[in-house]
Amino acid sequence: MYYDGIDLHKDNAFISTVNERGETVLQKRVPNRPEAFRLYFASLPGPHRAVVECTGGWYWLDDLLSELGIELILAHAKYLKAISYAKVKTDKVDSLTLARLLWMDAIPQAHKISRELRPLRDVIRARLRLVQRRTSCLISIHNVGQKLNCSDALDIVARTVPENLSSAHALWIRMLYRQIDLLNAQIQELENFLHPLLLPNEDMQRMLWVPGMGAVTALSVYLEIDGIERFPSDKRFVSYCRVVPGAKNSNRTKHHKSGCKDGNKYLKIAFTEMAVHAIRHYPEYRRLYDKMRRRANEAIARTVVAKELARIVYHILSNKSEYRGLKGQPISHVKQSTWAHRYGAPVAAPGKPEHITDPA
């Protein structure tokens, strides 16, 4: 068995290989071309295992090594840095360190998303970036109105431009309106592409009953989870969703560690948005929010609601069960079945017979 450490760059990679005794047998820089990688591994006949640090460009490498029958492991960049500190840091040293850690079975692994969901997850993340750009355009329009004291004359829905503006400011606002229209069209196009592919899925249909869970949020949650079975408990899942604080305890001193970036930021965004909708439209979640707000503050109270929603989603996906309410108690109303299942086969609605249309 050979163990290969790959230090991957934009146009080339440095590969170090060690044998079963941990001895270095080959180190070489190769261009990022499939034939170059095939020649490298063909020069060392036998079974291989490879590791690469988790960056944004590993998709093609995983596909190529799979064709060659080589397992590729993703190394978690943050934890790898903690155990592989070196005074001298070069491509040669980094790749050899990866190979030796793999030989010792000491690689902190990052999750490798399933191949069929890769492009869909990238699309839903691209949609989020488009939404953020649209928000930036809206903020820019409001900033112009604030600077010139003409906010009341700006109607973004009607695309109005105040008459007393200078030609430069009027041109800028019209350009922002055109950007918003283009972004709206692109966002809708991405949603139209994703909906028929994923919304008829049974897990998606179950999640759509959860308060605050809209179609786009369900898409994001489903793709970012990539299999709930990889989380052994709901505690691990809510921690991954970044809806619980970290801890900084020493001796008898205990502190929460806020601002921790460990976990999935996209799931945090999704469950936080769900919490906002659930608090606004469902009395049970509003009461939970008010209870926690009296003890702490609005941000913490909203995060507590997001944590409860994340726990609910975990148990729905783990048990393949329907939504049954908050903490085992049915909620006062549920979504309309025509809304929640308009993209898939109908399922019996849980809870009481009252219905509302959840705008989430």
KARAMO-V382780 format. One line per field, one symbol per residue. psi: psi as a letter, one per 40 degrees, with the letter a starting at -180 (. if undefined). burial: + if it has 24 or more other ideal C-beta (glycine too) atoms within 12 Angstrom, else -. A space follows every 50 residues. Layout:
psi->???
burial->???
This chain:
psi->hihhhhghadeiihhhhiaeeehhdhhihiighdddddddddeghiiihi iiihaefedddddddddefhhhhhhhddddddefhidhhidddddddddd dddeffhhiihhiiddeddddddddddddddddddddddddddddddeff ddehhddefihideiiddddddddddddddddddddddddddddddddde iddddddeehhehidddddddddddfheeeheidddddddefeiiiigih behhiigiehehahddddddddddddddddehdddddddddddddbiddd ddddddddddddddddddefiiheahfehiidiiihddddfeeahiihhi aieiiihhe.
burial->-+++++++----++++++-----+++++-+-+----+--++--+---+++ ++++---++-++-++--+-+-++++++--+---+------+--+++++++ +++---++-+-++---+--++-++++++-++--+--++-++--++--+-+ ---+-+----+-------+---+--++-++--++--+--++--++--++- +-++++++++++++++++++++++++-+--+--+--+++++++++----- ------------++-++++++++++++++-++-+++-++--+-------- +++++++++++++++++----++-++----+-+++-+-+++-++--+-++ +----+-+-+
